[in-house]
Amino acid sequence: MKKSGINKTWLLSAALFALIVIWLLVSVGNAEEASDKNRAEALKKSVMNGAALCYSIEGEYPRELEYLEENYGVNVSSDIYIVHYEYFGANISPTVTVIERSREGNS
């Protein structure tokens, strides 16, 4: 009789431990995804701030993203992100889209 009670307790403990491990793995994955999203948003804000600074100093928005990188210290990390910078005119704020490149091993 005591032997079956020990097995039930052990099985319950093992199942609880497995659930905790699964919960932790899911939580870490969600945190990493949120962090990646925050970095992409920070990059977009950096590009937009650089464009606004250029406009305030030079009186017009830059035609190309490379101009911001060379003259205003914007770092794009092109190996991690694809940044689409769309220029509309000297006095019209550009649109910026940041997309994370897919990583090796991700599906």
ABEGO torsion letter per residue (X at the ends): XAAAAAAAAAAAAAAAAAAAAAAAAAAAAAAAAAAAAAAAAAAAAAAAAAAAAAAAAAGBBBABAAAAAAAAGBBAGAAABBBBBBBAEAABBBBBBBBBBBBBGBX
